[in-house]
Amino acid sequence: MMTLRIRACHMTGDFVCRDNRPPAYSPHNPFPTPRFDYGKMVLPPSTYAQEKAKFEERLPAARKFIVDNELNEHFPGTDGSCGIILQGGTWGVVQRALARLGASDAYGRSRVPLLVLNVVHPLVPEQIAHFLRDKKSVLVVEEGNPAFIEDQVRAIVQSHGIACRVRGKDVLPEAGEYVGWVVRAGVAAYLAEDAPEEIATTARRRNDAIVTAATEARAAATATPMPPRPPGFCSGCPERPMFTALKLLMRERGPLHVSGDIGCHTFGTLPPFNIGNTVLGYGLASGGAVGPALGQPTIAIMGDGGFWHNGFATGAINAHWQGLDSVLIILENGYASATGQQHVPSTGSTPLGQPIKVSIESALRGIGVRRVNAYRVSDSLKTLREAMDARGQGLRVIISDQECMLAKKRRGDKDKAAAAAAGQPVRKARYGVDEEVCTGDHSCMRLSGCPSSLTLRPTTDPIKDSPTAQCDDTCVACNLCGEVAHAAQLCPSFYKGQGIANPNPWQRLVHRVNARLLAMMGAS
C-alpha cells in the first residue's frame, strides 16, 4: 500500500517499483500457533524495559537504517556556502522556486546544496551536522507549526559547535500551506541575503520580475472578476434538504442551537444556511448538544461515518442514558463521503466487496427512531416539528437515508452509457427556471444554494430590475429546487424537462402526439 501526500498527487512523474512480495503471514498463510510474549504487554515492568529499548536500541537502529538505505537524499550543488534542508514532501515546490529564481534547472540540478529529509522522524544528527559543517547559513523549509525540524537543527548546530546561521520561519510563514508562491518568496528572501553574490543578484532580479508580472496580471483580471463560488454541498447532495428544512424551522421558531460534526454536512455552517453553532468531531456532535444550558431542545447533526466512529457510544447512548432533551439527526448517505467515499458498517458491503450491512436503525432501536425521505423537504420539516415538540421524551433520532449523489451518479452514468451503447432507450432529465415567471427575488437560492440549479443570469425583461435564476448543465435532476419552492411556498417558476435517447417506436409515437397537441394549444 502506498499513501500519497496531496502535493504529490498534484505532480507527474514516473518511478520503478519492485515486485510485490507477499507477507510472511496473512489470512491465506496464518500463524501456525498463537504466540505470547510477556515483554510485549503494556503493563509494568514490561513497559520499563520497552522504554529503555526504545532509546537504546530501536532509535539508533532506525537511524542506521535511514543512513544505510539512503532514505534521505543529499544534492551537493555547485556552491557550498549556503544550503537548504527540506521535508521530502516539499521537494517539488522548492525545486520549482529555485528554477524560477535561476538557482536550478528544470531537471532538478540545483546550484544550492540540498538535504532532502524524506524521513522527518527520527532525524539523524550526524547526517545533518555533516551537511552543515561547510555552510555559513542554511534555510529549513518546514511546512507546519511548531517548527520541530528547525528547532532540532538549531540544537544540532549548538551541540556540534558549528558556525552556521539557521533560517526558516523568519522568511517563511509560521503556518499555512506552503504553496508555490509562498515558498518562492521565502527562498528568494533567503538567497538575496545569504547566497553568493551571483545567485543572490539573479534571485532578487527574477523575483522582482515575477512579482511585477503577477501584480499586472491581477490588475488586468479585475476588469472581469470571477464570480464568487464559496465551498458548499455538491449538486444533488441529499444532505442539503435537511438544512433547508432546518432553516425553514428557524423561520418559524427563532434561533436554535445546532451542534455540528465533521463531515460533508459541515458545509451547512456556510451560506446560504449558516447553521451550526459548534462543530465537534468525529462523532461528538451529540456530546456538544448543550440543551440543559439553553433551556430548549438542541439539535445535533452527524453523518453515518461519524456515528460509527464515535457517535454511537459517546453520543447517542450517552444522550439517551442521561435523558438529554435533544434531537439527533443522522445523515446516512452510505459512505464516509467527505474523505473519499470509504465504506462504513452501514454501506451494505465491506471494502473487499462482501455484502454485509450493519443497520443504524437496528443499532438505535429502542431509542425512538424517526425516518424521513431526504428529498422531501416538506416531510423533513414535519418530522423536525414533531421531534422538537416531543419534550420530556429524552433523545429523539431522525435518520435521513439517501445515498451520496456522487456515488449514485457515477454508478448511474456507467449504466446509462452501457445502455446507450447497446441502443436501448435512456431517459435524461433536468430542471429549469421559467424566466418569464421568475420574479428575481432569489428566495430559492437562500433556501437551497445548489451550485447547479440556482445561479444567476441577466434578465431580458425590461420591467425586472434584478437577474433571474437559472439551472445550468450540471443539474442532476434531484428535484430539490422544486421541493424547496413547494415547501416554502415560493414562486411556481420551476419546471422539469425530460428527454429520451434511443427512443423506441412507441416513445416516438407518444412524442409526435404530444407535439401536435401542444401545437394545437398554441405552444411554440
Summary of the structure (lengths in Angstrom):
residues: 524
radius of gyration: 30.5
end to end distance: 59.9
largest distance: 96.0
contacts: 1509
relative contact order: 0.07
helix: 42%
strand: 15%
